[in-house]
Amino acid sequence: MTNYIAVIHKEKKSDFGVSFPDFPGCITAGKTVDNAKDMAQEALQGHIALMAGEGLPLPAPSNLEDILKDGDYKHAAAYFIVSVKLQKKEPVRFNASMDADLLSLIDEKAKDFGMTRSGFLAEAARKELGFRE
């Protein structure tokens, strides 16, 4: 298990927001603190799965002392740990054949999503196999 720090933010008339200093752009929220914590686990697992599908490296977890020095997090309502099980799967190269027009459409769609062909096909397979909603 790897532990990442999550930061809870709360503004008047808003839900409890959660962000991850190690994963800019990975955010979620919940009506209660407990709901926000549950949503945080789900959000981080999904974010990491997408990064893995793209072959992107995961950041090393920051320590709380460094996060506290960052002005973006000085007004946090709370900090907590989200533990994730990182699957260390080695990519396996394989050969596949398909219609050239279909492959061209896949490449175009992958580019639209900012993905590689391999990442797009892996994500499509995960979705079809029910690994992702």
MIPAVEX-472487 format. One record per residue (C-alpha): x, y, z; residue in one letter. Coordinates in pm, whole numbers, padded with zeros to 5 digits, always signed. Layout:
REM MIPAVEX-472487
      c1      c2      c3  aa
       X       Y       Z   A
...
REM end
This chain:
REM MIPAVEX-472487
      c1      c2      c3  aa
  +00000  +00000  +00000   M
  +00112  +00351  -00077   T
  -00013  +00645  +00128   N
  -00093  +00983  -00028   Y
  -00207  +01288  +00164   I
  -00548  +01433  +00085   A
  -00651  +01785  +00181   V
  -01006  +01879  +00279   I
  -01125  +02229  +00196   H
  -01449  +02381  +00318   K
  -01602  +02711  +00216   E
  -01930  +02853  +00342   K
  -02232  +02707  +00159   K
  -02025  +02441  -00015   S
  -01955  +02072  +00014   D
  -01630  +01942  +00160   F
  -01380  +01951  -00125   G
  -01082  +01718  -00144   V
  -00761  +01764  -00340   S
  -00432  +01577  -00359   F
  -00108  +01779  -00361   P
  +00069  +01495  -00542   D
  -00198  +01474  -00814   F
  -00291  +01821  -00943   P
  -00632  +01806  -01107   G
  -00753  +01510  -00901   C
  -01035  +01657  -00695   I
  -01365  +01545  -00550   T
  -01620  +01652  -00291   A
  -01880  +01521  -00051   G
  -02170  +01656  +00151   K
  -02010  +01533  +00477   T
  -01650  +01475  +00580   V
  -01706  +01098  +00577   D
  -01863  +01117  +00231   N
  -01573  +01331  +00108   A
  -01323  +01076  +00241   K
  -01505  +00794  +00061   D
  -01514  +00995  -00259   M
  -01143  +01073  -00220   A
  -01053  +00705  -00217   Q
  -01255  +00647  -00532   E
  -01119  +00956  -00709   A
  -00756  +00875  -00637   L
  -00790  +00510  -00742   Q
  -00953  +00621  -01069   G
  -00691  +00888  -01132   H
  -00408  +00641  -01074   I
  -00574  +00384  -01302   A
  -00593  +00641  -01582   L
  -00230  +00738  -01533   M
  -00127  +00373  -01538   A
  -00328  +00318  -01856   G
  -00136  +00600  -02016   E
  +00195  +00466  -01894   G
  +00256  +00779  -01686   L
  +00480  +00753  -01381   P
  +00321  +00803  -01041   L
  +00467  +01065  -00808   P
  +00633  +00968  -00484   A
  +00413  +01062  -00189   P
  +00488  +01403  -00039   S
  +00537  +01438  +00332   N
  +00304  +01652  +00541   L
  +00578  +01899  +00635   E
  +00632  +01992  +00269   D
  +00259  +02023  +00205   I
  +00218  +02253  +00506   L
  +00483  +02484  +00359   K
  +00276  +02522  +00040   D
  +00054  +02831  +00066   G
  -00221  +02663  -00135   D
  -00291  +02431  +00156   Y
  -00246  +02658  +00459   K
  -00622  +02713  +00498   H
  -00714  +02345  +00478   A
  -00989  +02219  +00706   A
  -00814  +01883  +00751   A
  -00553  +01647  +00615   Y
  -00589  +01270  +00591   F
  -00421  +00971  +00434   I
  -00560  +00779  +00139   V
  -00400  +00438  +00101   S
  -00393  +00288  -00246   V
  -00271  -00045  -00365   K
  -00048  +00016  -00661   L
  -00047  -00264  -00909   Q
  +00295  -00300  -01054   K
  +00210  -00447  -01388   K
  +00464  -00456  -01661   E
  +00327  -00364  -02001   P
  +00335  -00653  -02244   V
  +00391  -00590  -02611   R
  +00162  -00787  -02840   F
  +00079  -00795  -03209   N
  -00275  -00732  -03331   A
  -00430  -00686  -03671   S
  -00735  -00479  -03762   M
  -00890  -00286  -04044   D
  -00674  +00016  -04138   A
  -00974  +00251  -04130   D
  -01065  +00136  -03779   L
  -00707  +00186  -03665   L
  -00711  +00537  -03810   S
  -01032  +00619  -03620   L
  -00878  +00482  -03300   I
  -00570  +00699  -03346   D
  -00783  +01010  -03408   E
  -00999  +00947  -03100   K
  -00694  +00871  -02884   A
  -00538  +01199  -02997   K
  -00862  +01386  -02912   D
  -00839  +01246  -02558   F
  -00466  +01317  -02530   G
  -00395  +00945  -02512   M
  -00165  +00703  -02686   T
  -00310  +00429  -02904   R
  -00212  +00170  -02641   S
  -00364  +00375  -02359   G
  -00688  +00424  -02551   F
  -00721  +00054  -02636   L
  -00640  -00048  -02277   A
  -00901  +00194  -02138   E
  -01161  +00074  -02390   A
  -01088  -00286  -02288   A
  -01117  -00198  -01916   R
  -01449  -00030  -01981   K
  -01584  -00321  -02183   E
  -01468  -00569  -01920   L
  -01643  -00371  -01647   G
  -01330  -00248  -01470   F
  -01434  +00116  -01512   R
  -01774  +00281  -01518   E
REM end
